[in-house]
């Protein structure tokens, strides 16, 4: 099939984009187009106006600002994959990106497009949850910032209103001593994960867990940060028994069934993926502790 008729707009500045959004009705923003274009071709979406963001260069950047990394919404996934700043300051993002689609889709896909589509199992959605992301949403009236919890409004639904655009993502950088792990299970490499888990772990001088972050994707409409599991592991050695118990606790999180797998199978995968991510993070954290 082919898309329904629409009017094409090709702005070069963010100010022009928000002007168009404030005056036009039934608009869609084109970033990488990896999801939007197929949906338009099948006429699942039929916008009257398509606003192409690919010439808005001010939305394409990676900046390190103290303990944070600011990323423009139009920054390509492939740009993140080859960024020296990301490799140096946030290597877990590189590990997650290896699971994002294929090289051809990463060449076009953007971080903003992935977050706005908000597939609950998308790797960059998981990373934004793990790294306590703050999202800047812009409109004709200015900009506002929302947390990841606020950004999600349900399955494939976000805070971004019809006259707004996601303009920037702000991630909290891991500590230099944080070990990290990311694993996922998908039907085929490049597919969205059925379940994915990421982890950041820091050990103290005694080898006990000093800081811990976990994000699990695929169980529901958004990634889950199991704060009770994070708290329970604090002060413990990352022993096999402790990590097994933590993974078991994650598997108790309520999950959903769909056309592919049952809720109980998702919980089973959550246990396995969490244990593997915790093991990766513990090994990485121990290596960094030995380097001190």
Secondary structure, DSSP 8 states (H G I E B T S, - for coil): ------EEE--SSHHHHHHHHHH-SSEEEESS-TTHHHHHHTTS---SEEEE-TT-GGG--EEEETTEEEEETT-BHHHHHT-HHHHHH-HHHHHHHTTSS-HHHHHH-BHHHHHHHT-TT-HHHHHHHHTT-EEEEEETTEEEEEEHHHHEEETTEES--TT-EEEEEEEE---TT-EEEEEEE-SSTTS--SEEEEEEEEE-TTSBEEEEEEEEESSSSS-B--HHHHHHHTTSB--HHHHHHHHHHHTTS-----SS--HHHHHHHHHHHHHHHHHHHHHHHHHHHHT-
